[in-house]
Amino acid sequence: MGLKKQIEEQREELQQEIRKTRLPRGAQALGIVEQRLGGTRMRVRCLDGKPRICRVPGRLKRRLWIREGDTVLVEPWELSGNEKGDIVFKYSKAQVQWLKQNGHLKEAEEFESF
């Protein structure tokens, strides 16, 4: 009985996580981390077709652990926004699956084919 309850709790947590999935607003773009450059900087291939050097802002530094291949939400800078940006959010595996199912990451699959 205890195992069944744990499984139900895990399912409920997954559903809550999927409901909280953030979508890009305004100038924000989805991206995939290509390479870590050191410190809090990394090279991100954004789905708007522009590679950017992105950083994790100070307020998120200790909360956001990012590796290569992670899907992230990028906020381009106002100045030199085509080359630089901030990583605002990291998507979990369940959220990435949901984004793919709903057609938000179709461009990512096209990029991965190259």
N, C-alpha and C positions, 0 to 999 in steps of 0.2 A: 504494500500500500504506500509506503514511503517513497519508493522509486517512481510510482505513477504520479504522485503529487509533484515531485521534482521535475518530471518531464513536462507536466502541465504548466508549472511556473516558468520553465525555460521557454516554452512556446509563447506564453503571455508576454515575457520580456522581449522576445523577437518581434512580436506584433507591435509592441510599444515603440521599439527601435525603428521599425519600418515606417510607422506613422510620423515619426519625428524627422524623416528624411528631408534635408534642405535641398531646394532646387535653386539654380542660379537666378539671380534677380539683377536687372539693369545690366551693368557692364561685367558682372561676374561670369566666369567660365569654368566648366569642368576640365580637369586635367589629370594626366598620369605622370607620376614622378619617374623620370628617366635615370637621374644620377644625383647622388649626394655630393656636394662640393666642399663640405666642411662647415663647421659652425652650425648655423641654422639655415644655411643657403642650400638650394637644390635646383637642378634643371628640371622644368616641368613642360611636357608637351601638352598644350592646351587644345581643346577641341574646336576652338575658333581658328585653328591652323597656325598659331604662332607659338614658337618655343619661348619660354620666359625663364629668367633666373628669379626664383621666388624665395622668400624668407618666411620664417615663422615669427610673427610679431611677439614682442616681449611678454604680453599678457597671456599668451598661449604656450610659451616655451616649455614649461614643465608639464603641461597637460597633454600636449600633442606629440606623440612619437611617430615619426614617419620613416618608412623604408622605401626602397625602390620598388616600383610596381603598384604602389598605393594609388587609389583614386581620391582626388582632393578637389576642393572648391577654391578657385583662385580669384582674388580681387585685384585687377590691374591698377597700377599706380596712375595718378592723374598726369604726372609728367613721365615721359618715356614708358607709357603703359604697354607699348607693344613689345618691350624687352624685359620689363620687371613687374613684379607683383607680390602680394602677400597671400600666404596660404591661410584661409579662414576656417576650413572645416575638413576633416578626414572622414571618408565613408567607410563603414564596416563592410564585411563580406555580404551580409544579408541586404544591406542598403544598395550595394553595387548590383546584386542580382535583381533587386526591385527596379533599379534604374534601367537595366538592360531589358527587362520584361516590358517596361512601359515606354521604350523607345528613346530614352534620353541619352543612351550611350551607344547608339548605332554608329556614330562617327568613330568611336574608339575602336570598334572591331575593324573598321576600314583601315585605320592607322596601324593596327597590329599586324595587318597582312603584309606590310612593306618590310 
